Amino acid sequence: MGGYGEAWERFVSERRLEFGGHMDPGWQDGHALSASLIIPVESAILRERLDPLRSAVRPMPFVSLHPDHFMHITLFLLGFLVPEPEDEGEISPERLTDIEIRARPTLADFPAFDLKLANLNAFPGAAFVEVHDGGGIQKLRDALSSECGLKNPTGPPHMTLAYFQAPDGTLAPDWLISTIERYRDWPVGEMRVEEVELTLLDLRRDYPEPECLARIPLG
């Protein structure tokens, strides 16, 4: 898994943007619902430190800022919800129920932990805030991966601040690099991870309130 420094160096050297996030029609491929396991973030209590980051990137024409209700840390993208999956990226309602059932005893034995949100960074498709947790999220992912048969995602954990919605391969402008660089050392806040949510996202809307199917507490 690459680290945050590596992600930033790659973004600066490649200077490549792409159409990021759930609104990408190429990623949706006609599906209506996407299921995930996430850590919810109460962004309202972080707003004072988030607002300067939002204000910095808001003027960029290809930036789509996440509203407060959409802020979260993704653990696993489970797949597009369909009655009868035919592709690897699809998942059935029965499989979601199975994941919830398996996750509950696993997380009941997993201690709650603290994390720090700090430092603006970027992937080609998104600006994000780094998550510094002493490896807590990776341990959580490993536990869920082992018990629920889920594939660990690549890349470091993060809280997406905004999507870049530019045609794939668009050159990132100098002012985007310099704007993000000003906030590369910017503490946002701390939070305690006490639960995981199984959520469903309506891909037909830009920023819908994620539907919480289950809240699974940590021990």
Summary of the structure (lengths in Angstrom):
residues: 219
radius of gyration: 17.2
end to end distance: 26.8
largest distance: 48.8
contacts: 650
relative contact order: 0.27
helix: 32%
strand: 37%
